[in-house]
Amino acid sequence: MSDTQIHTGDALKSLKLIESESVDLIIADPPYNLGKNYGNNHDVKGFREYLEFSEAWLKESKRILAPHGTIYVFMGFRFISYLYDILDQKMGMYFNSWITWHYTQGIGKTKGFSPRHDDILMFTKTEQFKFNLDDVRVPQKYYRERNNMNGANPGDVWAFSHVHYSNPEREEHPTQKPEALVARMVLASSDEGDLVLDPFFGSGTTLRVCQVLNRRSVGIELNPEFVVKARKRLAKPFEGFDTVDPRADRIPRDLPREELAEAGVKQMIFMEGKTEYKCVPKSRP
Ligand SMILES: C[S@@+](CC[C@H](N)C(=O)[O-])C[C@H]1O[C@@H](n2cnc3c(N)ncnc32)[C@H](O)[C@@H]1O
């Protein structure tokens, strides 16, 4: 059912073509201005120039977002606080969550602490926004009476490993994001049939997740070579997401599996790979 629209070119120009209040969810993973090489665009702008660029695309994003809509913005340490300020003070949007993506592995520092996280800001357009908590719960550590038998809120620290270069699902893109991480945003903040926008789609992670989860999507990407590769990715058969929240492997400490099954605990079904979303890695037995 899902349909995917692709624009090749500059996000700012393409965003201006999108109708006001027509998008339910925006997932934006812009260049962080840390000097990455994205082929036909090099991620190095002056400090002011980068802030002006950020303000311009965020202003258009707010315009096209539906009143119940949400925006998630990935960002590195250098500009995250400035982005917060733009969304909060300049755009007047509503802060919801400052999510830490803990990526569990990465480059090592010999002086100082090796970086192991990026941040994701979640803002909503109004105070009346969609949020499907039951679709993103994770297994509880304990199933005592006071705990929700359908699992726990995933919290604002999300552990997902990078899609490693040795993973067959790894695309030729320097900053590919894990599918299960993006799926959590899509499931929490949109419904089937909704329209999701990714203004900097890179390897096409958001478009792929939306295809699997029956959302419509619109994506923008400046490098035509990435666009060609993303189209190929979308044409591949789906065999499970490329990553999984390690908490899906939790064995609750106070109830045997049979009792959980009888209680209809959703995450145990999820854990066995039987949900309609198939949030399990291919390698899981
Ligand atoms: C951080 S990456 C996105 C990675 C993506 N989330 C994924 O999972 O593959 C940022 C992308 O933005 C693209 N880009 C840079 N400037 C752009 C612009 N002005 N408009 C559209 N895309 C742009 C880059 O080519 C790069 O692929």
Ligand as a Chemical Component Dictionary entry (heavy atoms), coordinates in Angstrom:
data_LIG
# 
_chem_comp.id                   LIG 
_chem_comp.type                 NON-POLYMER 
_chem_comp.pdbx_formal_charge   0 
_chem_comp.three_letter_code    LIG 
# 
loop_
_chem_comp_atom.comp_id 
_chem_comp_atom.atom_id 
_chem_comp_atom.alt_atom_id 
_chem_comp_atom.type_symbol 
_chem_comp_atom.charge 
_chem_comp_atom.model_Cartn_x 
_chem_comp_atom.model_Cartn_y 
_chem_comp_atom.model_Cartn_z 
_chem_comp_atom.pdbx_ordinal 
LIG C1  C1  C 0  23.361 12.436 7.576 1  
LIG S1  S1  S 1  23.051 11.989 5.925 2  
LIG C2  C2  C 0  21.475 11.148 5.990 3  
LIG C3  C3  C 0  21.628 9.676  6.222 4  
LIG C4  C4  C 0  20.311 8.917  6.227 5  
LIG N1  N1  N 0  19.518 9.200  7.396 6  
LIG C5  C5  C 0  20.524 7.406  6.113 7  
LIG O1  O1  O 0  20.066 6.644  6.995 8  
LIG O2  O2  O -1 21.156 6.995  5.160 9  
LIG C6  C6  C 0  22.680 13.533 5.212 10 
LIG C7  C7  C 0  22.363 13.479 3.728 11 
LIG O3  O3  O 0  21.930 14.798 3.326 12 
LIG C8  C8  C 0  22.327 15.019 1.983 13 
LIG N2  N2  N 0  22.300 16.492 1.775 14 
LIG C9  C9  C 0  23.240 17.411 2.101 15 
LIG N3  N3  N 0  22.801 18.651 1.829 16 
LIG C10 C10 C 0  21.546 18.517 1.334 17 
LIG C11 C11 C 0  20.572 19.435 0.879 18 
LIG N4  N4  N 0  20.782 20.748 0.892 19 
LIG N5  N5  N 0  19.398 18.954 0.436 20 
LIG C12 C12 C 0  19.146 17.606 0.411 21 
LIG N6  N6  N 0  20.038 16.689 0.834 22 
LIG C13 C13 C 0  21.227 17.131 1.298 23 
LIG C14 C14 C 0  23.702 14.362 1.897 24 
LIG O4  O4  O 0  24.029 14.019 0.569 25 
LIG C15 C15 C 0  23.531 13.140 2.813 26 
LIG O5  O5  O 0  23.200 11.982 2.060 27 
# 
loop_
_chem_comp_bond.comp_id 
_chem_comp_bond.atom_id_1 
_chem_comp_bond.atom_id_2 
_chem_comp_bond.value_order 
_chem_comp_bond.pdbx_ordinal 
LIG C1  S1  SING 1  
LIG S1  C2  SING 2  
LIG S1  C6  SING 3  
LIG C2  C3  SING 4  
LIG C3  C4  SING 5  
LIG C4  N1  SING 6  
LIG C4  C5  SING 7  
LIG C5  O1  DOUB 8  
LIG C5  O2  SING 9  
LIG C6  C7  SING 10 
LIG C7  O3  SING 11 
LIG C7  C15 SING 12 
LIG O3  C8  SING 13 
LIG C8  N2  SING 14 
LIG C8  C14 SING 15 
LIG N2  C9  SING 16 
LIG N2  C13 SING 17 
LIG C9  N3  DOUB 18 
LIG N3  C10 SING 19 
LIG C10 C11 SING 20 
LIG C10 C13 DOUB 21 
LIG C11 N4  SING 22 
LIG C11 N5  DOUB 23 
LIG N5  C12 SING 24 
LIG C12 N6  DOUB 25 
LIG N6  C13 SING 26 
LIG C14 O4  SING 27 
LIG C14 C15 SING 28 
LIG C15 O5  SING 29 
# 
